[in-house]
Amino acid sequence: MKKTNLGILLGLITYILWGFLSLYWKLLSGVNSYNTFSYRIIFTVLTMLVYMVLSKNKERYRGEIRQLISHKQELAMAVLASFLIALNWLTYIFAVSHQQATQASFGYYIMPLVSILLALAFLHERLSPWMTAAIIIAGIGVGILAINTGQVPFVSILLAVTFALYGLVKKNVKLSSDVAMLVESSVVAPFVLIYLLLFSKESLLDYSLLENVLLLASGIVTAIPLLLFAEAVKRAPLNIIGFIQYINPTIQLAIAVFVFHEKVGNGEVSGFIFIWIAIAIFILGQLMSLRKKSR
């Protein structure tokens, strides 16, 4: 199999796995969302430690961590990235457990547009007319959602903003994906341990066998897609990865509506239509840009 084709295949597998992840967290809806999140952090740390011990790249891991510690600015960015992705994970788990998986899916639909806005604000990148139109129409869609539902779609906005900010901050952190996952989960681990030991009213003994197995495996479930994604990015063109990323929220939305039976009113549908139009314009703009470059 060609390198590019393998990369695309790995990217497809990654986004499909992320799309179906809502089913996993839904099975844990009987567990307090903060506890699910906390155990996810802890078992991600343990999973990555085992992975690195069994790996043949121990010297690379040590070198990356030493370099990170010696560069205070990069270390600060890594810590900030840790809290951003932690907030993103917690928000997603909470949304799925509280019948807001539909909002969660739209957070990931609009995330690329939020990333463009952040690039404009912080990296001073220029917006094409296509991107400008997409952002304006997406903004109208969010406004319609707020007016028709009587509330701002905080879950969608928080998921989009935290993940887009996470991507922006990560530009300043030169860590491989496996080391980054260990660092990011390790930074948050002491805080969730304090929560579990001092504030949580539940323990693993209070959960069913299935819930315990799912919590124990949450680190593996977190690690596998991210490691696959890292390999996909190495092999496949980023523009193709950018297009297939919409598989994830599309699967999430289908599961929310057809499996979780979340109700989507006419007011929400009208807002979603504007967001979908914005995404279509965004993709069309990307295709036009690719055509110009290929000439």
NORCORCOR-V835169 format. One record per backbone hydrogen bond with DSSP energy under -0.5 kcal/mol. NH is the residue of the N-H (numbers start at 1). CO is the residue of the C=O. If there is no record, write none. Layout:
nh co
NH CO
NH CO
//
This chain:
nh co
6 2
7 3
8 4
9 5
10 6
11 7
12 8
13 9
14 10
15 11
16 12
17 13
18 14
19 15
20 16
21 17
21 18
22 19
23 20
24 20
25 21
26 22
27 23
28 25
29 26
31 28
36 32
37 33
38 34
39 35
40 36
41 37
42 38
43 39
44 40
45 41
46 42
47 43
48 44
49 45
50 46
51 47
52 48
53 49
54 50
55 51
61 57
62 58
63 59
64 60
65 61
66 62
67 63
68 64
69 65
70 66
71 67
71 68
72 70
75 71
76 72
77 73
78 74
79 75
80 76
81 77
82 78
83 79
84 80
85 81
86 82
87 83
88 84
89 85
90 86
91 87
92 88
93 89
94 90
95 91
96 92
97 93
98 94
98 95
99 96
100 95
104 100
105 101
106 102
107 103
108 104
109 105
110 106
111 107
113 110
114 110
115 111
116 112
117 113
118 114
119 115
120 116
121 117
122 118
123 118
123 119
125 119
132 128
133 129
134 130
135 131
136 132
137 133
138 134
139 135
140 136
141 137
142 138
143 139
144 140
145 141
146 142
147 143
148 144
149 145
150 146
154 152
157 153
158 154
159 155
160 156
161 157
162 158
163 159
164 160
165 161
166 162
167 163
168 164
169 165
170 166
171 167
171 168
172 169
173 170
174 172
175 173
180 176
181 177
182 178
183 179
184 180
185 181
186 182
187 183
188 184
189 185
190 186
191 188
192 188
193 189
194 190
195 191
196 192
197 193
198 194
199 194
199 195
200 195
206 203
207 204
212 208
213 209
214 210
215 211
216 212
217 213
218 214
218 215
219 216
221 217
222 218
223 219
224 220
225 221
226 222
227 223
228 224
229 225
230 226
231 227
232 228
233 229
234 230
235 231
235 232
236 232
240 237
241 237
242 238
243 239
244 240
245 241
246 243
247 244
248 245
249 245
250 246
251 247
252 248
253 249
254 250
255 251
256 252
257 253
258 254
259 255
260 255
262 256
265 263
269 265
270 266
271 267
272 268
273 269
274 270
275 271
276 272
277 273
278 274
279 275
280 276
281 277
282 278
283 279
284 280
285 281
286 282
287 283
288 284
289 285
290 286
291 287
292 288
293 289
294 290
295 291
295 292
//
